[in-house]
Amino acid sequence: MVFPSASECSSSQDAMALTYDYDLAIVGGGVVGATLAVALRDSGLKIVVIEAESQSQAIEKGQAYVLHLSSSRIFADLGIWDQIVPDVEYFRQVRLSDANCPHVVEFHPQDLQAPVLGHVATHQVLLKALLDSLAFCDAVDWMCPTRVTCTQTDTHGVTIHLDTLGQAETPQALRVRLVVGADGARSQIREQAGIRTRGWPYWQSCIVATIEPEKFHNHTAYERFWPSGPFAILPVSKAHCRIVWTAPHAEAQALLALDDEAFAQALSKRYGSDMGSLRVVGPRFTFPAKLQHATCYVRPRLALVGDAAHSCHPVGGQGMNLGIRDAATLAEILITAQAQGEDIGSLKVMKRYQRWRRRQNFLSLSFTDILNRTFSTGWLPIVWTRRFGLRVISGVRPLKVLVLKFMAGLTGQFPSLT
Ligand SMILES: Cc1cc2nc3c(=O)[nH]c(=O)nc-3n(C[C@H](O)[C@H](O)[C@H](O)COP(=O)(O)OP(=O)(O)OC[C@H]3O[C@@H](n4cnc5c(N)ncnc54)[C@H](O)[C@@H]3O)c2cc1C
């Protein structure tokens, strides 16, 4: 069904065009889409989250994310941090180093006057807490497994066509005032809206694995830069750490193909012996690193959040945190617009979101790109410059605090949901 433009509408068509099943449809029930739904649950808006996977599939993903202080603050504002915090691990020291250079930059909580520097959370823990907080919420419906096949936008709203994946009781189409694309890096919502992206694939893939070190991690996160790419160890539970090992694609595939023992040996060579012997537990997987930024985040009756709007190199663990902040910001803008009686899907409201988030995300994406490129080279003038840079950061406290605040998402305008 194609909706006519406003000028072509007869009065009965007008009435139909102004009838909505929901105010807002969030396409994609990953962590970012679910965060937006939770942030809007008491807004008075009627919301549907449309997710292609079943709830158990969506929860059971192997990812783990660094949660910066900005994200834990947002989850606290949403009233769900107390449910999340018992199942996540914190780090109170970050050690940055450059290959075999003995100089290490150390960050401590007192640099931020905070009790910890950040947390590491698994996908399961985050998504489950978000879903639990929506369990008795009448304002939010969760439609899954249901895939959005296409959307048609007219002056008054958006018609969303659905592939209900064989569920007879699910409607084939919905009419809403606003669509939010939270459908990941290959966003169909973004593509259908004709929004292009800029960016590039990196020459590297990331190998992700869980290890059980012989010695306690002591709540320390390590990021060590090698010419082949950054290598991070993050505490994910009392006994386990998550490694994110970036290497050129062929080397990453060769590492993935090793058996656990050979992989643990390669890992010890790369990391050293600070934590004693390292045992690999659970599956390993790789994903290609890429930088991708949507040329715009909004259209009339459309906004993009999370990976649908931007993806970046995993160095510094920025990706998920930017998405959580997008969701909180969009929620604040929509709540204000709704309270002031504005049309939540109007381009004017949408542009407020784009103005707020796009520049901040651009800075973070550029930061990860420059960090990766500057450290993934053995060219001596760059090596000397970056090692000098690390010493300056270590020695000049205001600069160190600024770098840390930027990495922890504590710079720029912050959404307020309380
Ligand atoms: C294999 C892999 C491993 C990764 N590992 C890590 C890691 O260890 N640490 C880390 O920090 N980052 C990791 N990342 C990046 C991280 O997963 C993303 O930054 C993060 O998931 C983005 O969240 P999101 O909610 O925006 O998108 P996603 O998590 O991609 O969620 C999008 C959701 O939309 C749904 N969807 C898509 N299309 C449709 C449609 N047409 N209709 C309905 N629903 C739809 C999908 O099923 C999905 O649930 C990894 C990425 C990949 C691909």
The ligand as a Gaussian input file, in Angstrom:
#p B3LYP/6-31G(d) Opt

LIG

0 1
 C       30.668000     -10.798000      15.032000
 C       30.759000      -9.528000      15.816000
 C       31.386000      -9.540000      17.052000
 C       31.501000      -8.363000      17.786000
 N       32.140000      -8.419000      18.980000
 C       32.253000      -7.292000      19.724000
 C       32.888000      -7.340000      20.984000
 O       33.335000      -8.379000      21.458000
 N       32.966000      -6.167000      21.702000
 C       32.435000      -4.986000      21.222000
 O       32.506000      -3.951000      21.911000
 N       31.821000      -4.923000      20.027000
 C       31.720000      -6.040000      19.274000
 N       31.111000      -5.973000      18.049000
 C       30.452000      -4.730000      17.669000
 C       29.132000      -4.632000      18.446000
 O       28.486000      -5.893000      18.374000
 C       28.226000      -3.533000      17.899000
 O       28.880000      -2.273000      18.045000
 C       26.907000      -3.487000      18.691000
 O       26.295000      -4.758000      18.707000
 C       25.954000      -2.489000      18.048000
 O       24.698000      -2.584000      18.686000
 P       23.347000      -2.249000      17.886000
 O       22.252000      -2.546000      18.857000
 O       23.462000      -0.890000      17.276000
 O       23.310000      -3.265000      16.663000
 P       23.220000      -4.861000      16.663000
 O       23.784000      -5.451000      17.900000
 O       23.804000      -5.287000      15.349000
 O       21.643000      -5.128000      16.679000
 C       20.834000      -4.959000      15.547000
 C       19.585000      -5.802000      15.724000
 O       18.708000      -5.525000      14.642000
 C       18.117000      -6.734000      14.183000
 N       17.721000      -6.514000      12.772000
 C       18.537000      -6.307000      11.704000
 N       17.800000      -6.127000      10.586000
 C       16.500000      -6.219000      10.959000
 C       15.253000      -6.116000      10.245000
 N       15.200000      -5.883000       8.929000
 N       14.093000      -6.273000      10.937000
 C       14.112000      -6.509000      12.292000
 N       15.260000      -6.599000      12.993000
 C       16.441000      -6.464000      12.346000
 C       19.211000      -7.774000      14.375000
 O       18.672000      -9.076000      14.486000
 C       19.886000      -7.302000      15.667000
 O       19.352000      -7.908000      16.819000
 C       30.987000      -7.137000      17.295000
 C       30.357000      -7.131000      16.041000
 C       30.238000      -8.299000      15.298000
 C       29.567000      -8.261000      13.946000

